[in-house]
Every structure is written in structure tokens, then in C-alpha cells.
Amino acid sequence: MEVKINREIRNYTESMFFGLSMRQFFFSILAVGIAVALYFLLKPAVGMETVSWMCVLGAAPFAAMGFITYHGMTAEQFIWVWLRSEMIEPREIKFEPINLYYEALKANIKKYESEGEKQP
């Protein structure tokens, strides 16, 4: 008998429905609902091929939100962090290099230059 244990306990997710976690299942159902709604809304207005592409494009973001994680953050956490860092609280970071060698020898350089000016 063998019991499977994840190497990293924080990566454990409990399967609820059809091998999906509750989060994945919820967003999958939401994506299907969006696709069905788009199908019935757009079918009278445009052709079948265009409707199928619109359904896929409309449902993809909702389906992806259930499965995407980045650095341990869920998709909506990542979107919020990105919005805060790029839009809400942007910072301008200036790089001003310092020549440490010059700073260490500044006194000697000035002394040498002043002695050199005195000599003809």
C-alpha cells in the first residue's frame, strides 16, 4: 500500500468535482455559462463561425482564472498586484551610479592635481 503525499504541502488541492478543485470547477461552470449566453445573444446577429470564435474568446478569461497561478498567487491576486504596481502606485526609480574608486581616492587626486599645477 502506498500513500501519495505532495512534496510541497502548500501545493495540495482537494479534488471536489470531476477531479477539479472547487475554484477550478466554479470558474469552469462560469466559462460555460458565458459561452452559452454569448451563443444565444450573438447567433441572430452574426454567422455560426463568428459566434463560435466569440464564445471561445469570451469564455477563455473566465476559464483561465480558475487554473492560472503565478508565484503562488491566483489570477485575480496577480491582476490586483499588477494594477497596483503599474497603474495605482507607479514609482520612478532612478539609477545614479557612484564611482567608489573615485570617491575613495578623491582627496589624493585633488592633492596630486594641486601639486601638478604649482610646478611649471
N, C-alpha and C positions, 0 to 999 in steps of 0.2 A: 504494500500500500504506500502510495506517495502523495504527499500534500504539497501543492504548488503555493509558494509564497513569493510575492514580488520582491525584487532586490531592494527597491526603494519603497518603503511603506506609504509615502505620501502620494505615490502614483496609483494606488489602489482605487478602483472604482467598482462599485457594486452593480451588477447587471440586473436590470429590472424587467424590461420588456424586449423580447427578441434579441437578447444579447447586447442591448444598448443600455447605457445609464439613463437615469431619469431625465437629465439635461438633454442628452442626445435624442431621446425619444420625443420629448416635448418640442424641440426645435425641428425634428423631422416631421411631426404632425403639423406644425405651423407652416413649414415649407410646402407640404402637400396642400394644405388649405389655401395658401396664397396662390399656388399654381392652378387649383380648381377655380378659384374666384377670378383669376385673370383669364382663364379659358372662357368662362361664361360671359365675362364682360367684353372681351375683345373679339369673340367669334363672329358676331354680326358685322363688325366694322372692317376687319381685315381677313386675309386669306388664312388657310389652315397652317401653312408652313410658318408664316409670320407669327401666328398665335402660339405655335409650339415653341418657337425661339423666345418669345416674350415670357411664356410660362417658365422656361428654364432659367432665363435671366432674372426673373422676378423672385423665384424660389431659392436660387443659389445662395444669396447672402444669408438667408434665414437658416438654411441647411448647414452652411459653413460655420455659423455661430455656435452650433451645438458640438462641433468636432474640433475646432481650432483652439489650440493653446500655444502661448508663446512665453517662454521663461516662467512657466508656472501660472500665468495669468490667463483667464478666459478671454474670449474675443471682446466682450464689452468692457472688461477691465483694461485690456490693451488699448482699445479705442479711446477710452477716457484718459488714460495716461498720455497717449499720443496727442490728443486735443489739448491737454493741459500744457505739455511741453512745447508744442508748436504754435498754438493759437492763443491760449489764455495767458500763459506766463512765459512768453519768449524772452530769452536773455541774449544779449550780445556779448560774446566772450572775446576779449582782445588778447592777443599774444604779443607781448613785448619782450623780446629776448634780452637777456643780460649776459654780457661777456664777463664771466667770472675771472678769467685770466687777466683781463684788463683791469678789473676792479681791484684785484689783489696787488697788481704791480703799478697802480696809478701814481702813487707817491714817488716811486723810483723813476718812473717815466718822466714826470714833471721835473724832478731833480736833475735828471740827465739832460732834458731839453733846456733847462735854465742854465746849466753849466756849459752846454754847447753854444748858446747864444753869446756868452761872455767871451769866449775865445774867438780871435779873428780868423 
